[in-house]
């Protein structure tokens, strides 16, 4: 089976036509973009939304009664509504931030510095991106708390026995990823949140690799805080969302002080604006928030169930194609239903950076390195891996090109 993947989900050829960058060539070859877990490409609809804002109604939001200001405010808030609905949340619980990293740091400062005390236990896992580890290290240091980690099983899942053992120590916070950016493992966020809440913990879920790839319903998951990034879901860079339970957000102090986040300012104190505006100080990232709304519209039109089906078929095909490559080791769950659309691997003794360089010469873009997940690399006992990650514009021919590039590297390094 080669060529484009045509399914009842959507026509990949038509989808590709929506992405201008896919028309370019790299080293004279067709661009095969397989670095979607790092950042996705942008459809013309998102690009148009940015251009339209800057060329037709560029203005600050929430502050002006003139026509441009009101149009900008309406578009900005409409985007908030669409993004919140996309993940099954409420608009007033959606805080626009720069991305998942800023979201977790916002929780660290605004919630953690107020609620974590000396001797408290914080829990994360060994499959986390650094943005869901380092903030808790800093919080533990500043508050005199302790940070411990949920261990992993050999097949790349969270060790639920390890989690249960830590929950018996009554942690104040449990932070975990909904979906691993290396292993692709999809964690049962609903079950983990329920267990953590039963132990008295507040939950922080990294949704950077889940929201772009399969349906997410925060009403069912029950997370206290849930963070994701726009640029990983066909949206612009520099915009993301922290979804937080309203009562928690209301109880938190502002992350930054300045304009927009205040209600009144006196000589010796100030009062704060309502949630979520309390956490959106200064001139917000208006254009990219509007662009994120356009990305949500694009994904909604495709259907997230269809996006998920598409990626599962790609995973199945990649497994079949790559299984015949001698010396290739793939990490993470074997079952495509238990992982998102990415494959992390090592190829014989070829260093991941060397492999990525050879693949680039063939027009194939993958990621190589530790993927901001050094604790996980130590669990795998490797310094780095190669990672090919898929999205809606990828198809069988991209995986065929990936294999051909790997085989070229094998010939060069005499694997």
Phi, psi and omega in degrees: 000119178224179177087206183273149179271108177254119181226177175291350182290296178194164181271111184297324180297319178292322178297314180302325181295342180278352186245101185303323185296336182287354177276346183278164177246151177238121184054036178079003182249157174301134177292121174248101188265109182234040178236041186287337177290338175277308174196149180262162174280168188246131176288161181302328181298323178288316178300317180297322180297321177293313181296319181298318179298309184291331185264345187237324184216034177302121180191163175283160184253156172070002191235344188237146179260000177286167189301313182298318180297319180290323178293318179296316179298317180297317181292319180297313182287329175295324177295318178301317180297317181292319180294316179297315179298324182301328181250014176073032180242182179259140181305321183286356175254010182252112179258124176283130179226182179285333182169189183299322181297313178295325180298313180292325177290328174299315178296318180302313182284304192284327177261311189296315183295339180268328190248344181266132182241168179303133179090351179292156179253131172248142182236131170231194179227165183278000176258010187282150163294151182304333181290349175246019174235305186301317178302324182282330171298315180295320179294318179299320180293315185288331184254359181073029179266179179239138178247126177233163189235140171287132181279171181247156173273162181300334182267011171091020175256163170292139177279104185293334174295319176296319178297314181300321180297318179290325179294333177292345177270007175056062179292155177272336182215139173233117181244127182207160179270140175290329183208126184291136178278358178243306184278338185079357184303127175265115180274150178282085186297323180297314181293319182293317178299319180297317180294318181295317179296322178297333179271000178090015184263152169271141184250139175235119185246128175275109181255019184300326183257003180255310183305323181286348195239339179203162182300136178236129179235100184295332178298326179276322183293316176080017180294146175286319176227138180220125188239144174206166187243139180292322187290345177269358182231041176075006180264181181289164171282163175078014177220138177203185185221136166251114172268126181223148176296135190304317182297321178293316180297321180295328183280345185275149173281159180299152177281320179224155177249147179156212180286160174074324183274001182256158169256308176218146178239128177243180181301317190244000179196169177223159173244156193257154175291170178291160170289138007267357187297336178303334183253012181239069184285147175075193177284117185282172181277076189297307186301313184288332173295318177295321176297323177296321176300321177294323177296318177299318178299319181296312180293322179298320179296323176289324183092119183293333173297321178291321176301315180296315179300319179300313183290326177297319178295322176296318179298316179298318180293317179298319179299315182293318183289316185279342181296338180271002181271113181296132176089003180266124177246122180258139182254149177104177183301143179284326183286120181299334180289344183257007183219158177274181188281064175211155178226116174259137187204166168233148184240104179047228180261012180283124180295140181306324179292321177295317179297316181297325179293317179294318178297322179299323177297337178265007180084007185259119181258115173234176176255143173225145180136201180265359173059032183054041181215059186291329176298320179292320178302322179292325176295322179280349181061042175223152177281336185194167173221167166265150181219124172252126184230142192250160168211197195294336183266002178270153180209187184302323183295332176292320179291324175299318179294323176300313180297317180299321177293321177297318180294326176296318177298320179299322179291321181293317183267005177055051178288000000 
